[in-house]
Amino acid sequence: MKKLNLSKGARTDLLTYAGVILAFIVVSTLKNNGGLNRSQVGLLVPICCYIVMAVSLNLVVGILGDLSLGHAGFMSVGAFSGIITAMALAEAIPSAPLRLALAMVVGAVCAAIFGFLIGIPVLRLSGDYLAIVTLAFGEILKEIITCLLVGVDENGLHVIFNYNGAKNANDLNLAAGGRIIIKGAQGATGTQTIASFTAGFVLILITLIVVQNLIRSRQGRAIMAVRDNRIAAEAVGISITRYKMMAFVTSASLAGAAGALFGLNYSNLAAAKFDFNTSILVLVFVVLGGLGNIWGSIIATVVLYILPEALRGFANYRMLIYAVVLILVMLTTNNPIMKGYLASLREKLGKRSEKEANEA
């Protein structure tokens, strides 16, 4: 039979896809057979959302080389636009999976639009200045959503921007049978929870396909050239602003889709959830997993999100142990000996997968 010749990058991508699919099969089996308790099942969708957030942020921080601290803002845009879409179409589209898919698409599009608008002034900066400005924009997005009053009735959507706090839900003037979707600072209340672990798995696969294909493409090489040497990249004709915008908007859209899935997993959700701390949490996942390391972002997200729940038995010492674990992981991952061991392990796994593919 014809021998399969796969590049190193293709082997890495296939291993990543295979690992995610295998994890989904194992977790789904445990879930269906009662191997997971209610608390553990409740963590599945948020973990999927944060994996997408970490992988998408790694595109900006690890691949592009810019520090963004406003990723939670794009997640909030996706969350509330997705909730509005799903709740407004509840009667027109009875199918929950179809509404969820549509809500995620709308969330991704809305976040991409905001990412583009924010990227126009922001991406002219770099370093600490870029981090500070993205942090500010993330907080601005959160405050804008906090001022929104949104309802729906037979006449369509009713939206009020309550900038001075003087208005309430009655000012929406909803017809009989209408319902309020977003109540300002209270956020979205009474949301129908239609998010599922399967949808989260599909979103992770889509995110990996988009990000890894972008990295392997001509545009991805241009983005990494901008990261490695901006002056040299510009000297050979690479448009700095164009490729930075491409990475930034792609990252924002994926964060918006994750936000829509996250928002439709809870019956009550306030904009305060998407504050500075959430952006820092996702950045921690990216840094501990390794800048530019997609598989590392996935593992770090799963471990670090589950760890605080697993340490609940230690009561008051739970977060102290969590902090110590973070420090130990950072020291270990920055150890040259450990880095060499992990590199050799990845190389062995890649050679094994190539051998199995050739035998097949």
C-alpha positions as CSV (number, residue, x, y, z in Angstrom):
1,M,0.0,0.0,0.0
2,K,1.0,3.6,-0.5
3,K,3.1,5.0,2.3
4,L,1.7,8.1,4.0
5,N,4.2,10.9,4.3
6,L,3.0,13.3,7.0
7,S,5.0,16.4,8.0
8,K,5.9,17.0,11.6
9,G,3.2,19.7,11.9
10,A,0.5,17.4,10.4
11,R,1.4,14.7,12.9
12,T,1.2,17.1,15.8
13,D,-2.2,18.3,14.6
14,L,-3.5,14.8,14.2
15,L,-2.3,13.8,17.6
16,T,-4.1,16.8,19.1
17,Y,-7.4,15.9,17.4
18,A,-7.1,12.3,18.4
19,G,-6.4,13.2,22.0
20,V,-9.4,15.5,22.2
21,I,-11.7,12.9,20.5
22,L,-10.4,10.2,22.9
23,A,-11.0,12.4,25.9
24,F,-14.5,13.1,24.7
25,I,-15.3,9.4,24.3
26,V,-13.9,8.6,27.8
27,V,-15.7,11.4,29.6
28,S,-19.0,10.7,27.7
29,T,-18.8,7.1,28.7
30,L,-18.2,7.9,32.3
31,K,-21.0,10.5,32.2
32,N,-23.5,8.1,30.7
33,N,-22.6,5.2,33.0
34,G,-22.8,7.3,36.2
35,G,-19.0,7.5,36.7
36,L,-19.3,11.3,37.3
37,N,-21.3,13.0,40.0
38,R,-23.5,16.0,39.5
39,S,-20.8,18.5,40.4
40,Q,-18.3,17.0,38.0
41,V,-20.8,16.9,35.2
42,G,-21.5,20.6,35.8
43,L,-17.8,21.4,35.1
44,L,-17.8,19.9,31.6
45,V,-19.2,22.8,29.7
46,P,-17.2,25.5,31.5
47,I,-14.0,23.5,30.9
48,C,-14.8,23.3,27.2
49,C,-15.4,27.1,27.1
50,Y,-12.2,27.8,28.9
51,I,-10.2,25.5,26.6
52,V,-11.5,27.5,23.6
53,M,-10.6,30.7,25.4
54,A,-7.1,29.5,26.2
55,V,-6.4,28.3,22.7
56,S,-7.8,31.4,21.1
57,L,-5.8,33.7,23.4
58,N,-2.6,31.6,22.7
59,L,-3.1,32.7,19.1
60,V,-2.5,36.3,20.2
61,V,-0.1,35.9,23.1
62,G,1.9,32.9,21.9
63,I,1.7,33.0,18.1
64,L,1.4,36.8,17.5
65,G,3.5,37.7,20.5
66,D,1.2,40.5,21.9
67,L,-0.1,40.6,25.4
68,S,-3.9,41.0,25.6
69,L,-5.7,41.4,28.9
70,G,-9.2,42.0,27.6
71,H,-10.1,38.5,26.3
72,A,-13.0,38.2,28.9
73,G,-14.6,41.3,27.2
74,F,-15.0,39.4,24.0
75,M,-16.4,36.4,25.9
76,S,-19.0,38.7,27.5
77,V,-20.0,40.0,24.1
78,G,-20.5,36.5,22.8
79,A,-22.3,35.4,26.0
80,F,-25.0,38.0,26.0
81,S,-25.5,38.3,22.2
82,G,-25.8,34.5,22.2
83,I,-28.3,34.6,25.1
84,I,-30.4,37.3,23.3
85,T,-30.4,35.2,20.1
86,A,-31.4,32.0,21.8
87,M,-34.1,33.5,23.9
88,A,-35.5,35.7,21.1
89,L,-35.8,32.7,18.8
90,A,-37.3,30.3,21.4
91,E,-40.7,30.2,19.7
92,A,-39.5,30.5,16.1
93,I,-36.9,27.7,16.5
94,P,-38.0,25.0,19.0
95,S,-34.9,22.9,18.4
96,A,-32.5,23.6,21.2
97,P,-29.3,22.3,19.4
98,L,-30.1,24.5,16.4
99,R,-30.7,27.6,18.5
100,L,-27.5,26.9,20.4
101,A,-25.5,26.6,17.1
102,L,-27.1,29.8,15.8
103,A,-26.4,31.6,19.1
104,M,-22.7,30.5,19.0
105,V,-22.4,31.8,15.4
106,V,-24.0,35.2,16.4
107,G,-21.8,35.4,19.4
108,A,-18.7,34.7,17.3
109,V,-19.7,37.4,14.7
110,C,-20.5,40.0,17.3
111,A,-17.2,39.4,19.1
112,A,-15.3,39.6,15.8
113,I,-16.9,42.9,15.0
114,F,-16.0,44.3,18.4
115,G,-12.5,42.8,18.0
116,F,-12.1,44.6,14.7
117,L,-13.3,47.9,16.0
118,I,-11.1,47.7,19.1
119,G,-8.2,46.4,17.0
120,I,-8.1,49.5,14.8
121,P,-6.6,51.8,17.6
122,V,-5.2,49.1,19.8
123,L,-3.0,47.1,17.4
124,R,-0.9,50.2,16.6
125,L,0.6,49.7,20.1
126,S,2.8,46.9,21.5
127,G,4.1,45.6,24.8
128,D,2.8,47.0,28.1
129,Y,0.8,49.8,26.3
130,L,-1.2,47.1,24.3
131,A,-1.8,45.2,27.5
132,I,-3.1,48.2,29.4
133,V,-5.4,49.4,26.5
134,T,-6.9,45.9,26.0
135,L,-7.5,45.7,29.7
136,A,-9.3,49.0,29.5
137,F,-11.4,48.0,26.6
138,G,-12.4,44.7,28.3
139,E,-13.7,46.7,31.3
140,I,-15.5,49.1,29.0
141,L,-17.3,46.2,27.2
142,K,-18.3,44.8,30.6
143,E,-19.7,48.2,31.7
144,I,-21.6,48.6,28.5
145,I,-23.4,45.3,29.0
146,T,-24.1,46.2,32.6
147,C,-26.1,49.2,31.3
148,L,-28.3,47.2,28.9
149,L,-32.0,46.5,29.3
150,V,-33.2,44.0,26.7
151,G,-36.6,42.4,26.3
152,V,-38.5,40.6,23.5
153,D,-42.2,40.4,22.6
154,E,-44.3,39.8,19.5
155,N,-43.0,43.1,18.0
156,G,-39.4,42.0,18.3
157,L,-36.5,43.1,20.5
158,H,-36.6,46.1,22.8
159,V,-33.3,47.6,23.9
160,I,-32.6,50.4,26.2
161,F,-29.1,51.8,27.2
162,N,-29.5,52.6,30.9
163,Y,-26.4,54.8,31.2
164,N,-27.6,56.8,34.3
165,G,-29.4,54.0,36.2
166,A,-32.7,55.9,36.1
167,K,-34.6,53.4,33.9
168,N,-36.0,50.0,34.7
169,A,-37.6,47.0,32.9
170,N,-40.9,48.8,32.7
171,D,-39.4,51.3,30.3
172,L,-39.1,48.6,27.7
173,N,-42.8,48.8,27.2
174,L,-43.2,45.1,26.4
175,A,-46.5,43.8,25.1
176,A,-48.5,41.2,27.0
177,G,-46.6,37.9,26.9
178,G,-43.2,39.6,26.4
179,R,-40.2,38.7,28.5
180,I,-37.1,40.5,29.8
181,I,-33.8,38.9,28.7
182,I,-31.2,41.2,30.3
183,K,-31.9,43.3,33.4
184,G,-28.9,45.7,33.5
185,A,-26.6,44.9,36.4
186,Q,-28.5,41.8,37.2
187,G,-27.6,40.4,33.9
188,A,-29.5,37.7,32.0
189,T,-32.0,35.9,34.3
190,G,-34.3,33.0,33.6
191,T,-32.2,31.8,30.6
192,Q,-33.1,28.4,29.2
193,T,-30.0,26.3,29.7
194,I,-29.4,24.6,26.3
195,A,-25.6,24.2,26.4
196,S,-24.2,20.7,26.2
197,F,-20.9,18.9,26.5
198,T,-21.2,17.6,22.9
199,A,-21.5,21.2,21.7
200,G,-18.4,22.1,23.7
201,F,-16.5,19.2,22.2
202,V,-17.5,20.3,18.6
203,L,-16.5,23.9,19.4
204,I,-13.1,22.7,20.7
205,L,-12.5,20.8,17.5
206,I,-13.5,23.7,15.3
207,T,-11.2,26.0,17.3
208,L,-8.3,23.6,16.9
209,I,-8.9,23.3,13.2
210,V,-9.1,27.0,12.7
211,V,-6.1,27.9,14.9
212,Q,-3.8,25.1,13.7
213,N,-4.6,25.6,10.0
214,L,-4.0,29.3,10.4
215,I,-0.6,28.6,12.1
216,R,0.5,26.3,9.3
217,S,-0.7,28.6,6.5
218,R,1.2,31.4,4.7
219,Q,-0.7,33.9,6.9
220,G,0.4,32.1,10.0
221,R,4.0,32.2,9.0
222,A,3.6,35.9,8.4
223,I,2.1,36.4,11.9
224,M,5.0,34.5,13.4
225,A,7.5,36.6,11.4
226,V,5.9,39.7,12.9
227,R,6.3,38.2,16.3
228,D,10.0,37.3,15.8
229,N,11.2,40.5,14.2
230,R,8.7,43.3,13.4
231,I,11.3,45.4,11.5
232,A,12.5,42.6,9.3
233,A,9.0,41.5,8.6
234,E,8.0,45.0,7.5
235,A,11.1,45.3,5.4
236,V,10.2,42.3,3.3
237,G,6.7,43.6,2.6
238,I,4.6,42.0,5.4
239,S,1.7,44.2,6.5
240,I,2.1,44.4,10.3
241,T,-1.4,45.8,10.9
242,R,-3.1,43.4,8.6
243,Y,-1.7,40.2,10.1
244,K,-2.0,41.4,13.7
245,M,-5.7,42.3,13.0
246,M,-6.2,38.8,11.4
247,A,-4.9,37.1,14.6
248,F,-6.8,39.4,16.9
249,V,-10.2,39.2,15.2
250,T,-9.9,35.4,14.8
251,S,-9.1,35.1,18.6
252,A,-12.0,37.4,19.5
253,S,-14.5,35.5,17.4
254,L,-13.6,32.1,18.9
255,A,-13.8,33.8,22.4
256,G,-17.3,35.0,21.4
257,A,-18.4,31.5,20.4
258,A,-17.1,30.2,23.8
259,G,-19.0,33.0,25.6
260,A,-22.3,32.0,23.9
261,L,-21.9,28.4,25.0
262,F,-20.9,29.6,28.5
263,G,-23.8,32.0,28.8
264,L,-26.4,29.3,27.8
265,N,-25.1,27.0,30.4
266,Y,-26.4,29.1,33.3
267,S,-29.9,30.3,34.0
268,N,-28.5,33.5,35.6
269,L,-25.4,35.3,34.4
270,A,-24.2,38.8,35.2
271,A,-21.6,40.9,33.3
272,A,-19.5,41.1,36.4
273,K,-18.5,37.5,35.8
274,F,-16.3,38.7,32.8
275,D,-14.0,41.0,34.7
276,F,-10.3,41.5,34.8
277,N,-9.8,38.3,36.9
278,T,-11.3,36.1,34.2
279,S,-8.9,37.5,31.6
280,I,-6.0,36.9,34.0
281,L,-7.2,33.3,34.6
282,V,-7.2,32.5,30.9
283,L,-3.8,34.1,30.6
284,V,-2.5,31.8,33.4
285,F,-3.8,28.8,31.4
286,V,-1.9,30.0,28.4
287,V,1.4,30.8,30.2
288,L,1.5,27.6,32.2
289,G,0.6,25.5,29.1
290,G,3.4,27.2,27.2
291,L,3.3,30.1,24.8
292,G,2.5,28.9,21.3
293,N,1.8,25.3,22.6
294,I,-1.8,24.5,21.8
295,W,-1.8,21.1,23.4
296,G,-0.2,22.6,26.5
297,S,-3.0,25.1,26.7
298,I,-5.6,22.4,26.7
299,I,-3.9,20.3,29.4
300,A,-3.2,23.4,31.6
301,T,-6.8,24.5,31.4
302,V,-8.3,21.2,32.3
303,V,-5.9,20.6,35.2
304,L,-6.0,24.1,36.7
305,Y,-9.8,24.5,36.3
306,I,-10.5,21.1,38.0
307,L,-7.8,21.6,40.7
308,P,-9.7,24.1,43.0
309,E,-12.7,21.8,43.0
310,A,-10.6,18.8,43.8
311,L,-9.0,20.6,46.7
312,R,-12.3,21.6,48.4
313,G,-11.7,19.0,51.0
314,F,-8.8,21.1,52.3
315,A,-11.2,24.0,53.3
316,N,-9.3,27.1,54.2
317,Y,-6.0,25.8,52.7
318,R,-7.5,25.1,49.3
319,M,-6.3,28.3,47.5
320,L,-3.0,28.2,49.3
321,I,-2.3,24.7,47.9
322,Y,-3.5,25.9,44.5
323,A,-1.0,28.8,44.5
324,V,1.8,26.5,45.5
325,V,1.0,24.1,42.7
326,L,1.0,27.0,40.2
327,I,4.5,28.0,41.4
328,L,5.8,24.5,41.1
329,V,4.4,24.0,37.7
330,M,6.0,27.3,36.5
331,L,9.4,26.2,38.0
332,T,9.1,22.8,36.4
333,T,8.0,23.9,32.9
334,N,10.9,26.4,32.8
335,N,13.5,23.8,33.8
336,P,15.8,23.0,30.8
337,I,16.0,19.3,31.7
338,M,12.2,19.0,31.9
339,K,11.8,20.9,28.6
340,G,14.3,18.5,27.0
341,Y,12.4,15.5,28.3
342,L,9.0,16.8,27.1
343,A,10.5,17.6,23.7
344,S,11.9,14.0,23.4
345,L,8.5,12.6,24.5
346,R,6.6,14.5,21.9
347,E,9.2,13.4,19.2
348,K,8.7,9.7,20.3
349,L,4.9,10.0,20.1
350,G,5.2,11.6,16.7
351,K,7.4,8.8,15.4
352,R,5.1,6.2,16.8
353,S,2.0,7.8,15.2
354,E,3.9,8.0,11.8
355,K,4.8,4.3,12.1
356,E,1.3,3.3,12.9
357,A,0.0,5.4,9.9
358,N,2.5,3.8,7.5
359,E,1.6,0.3,8.7
360,A,-2.1,1.1,8.2
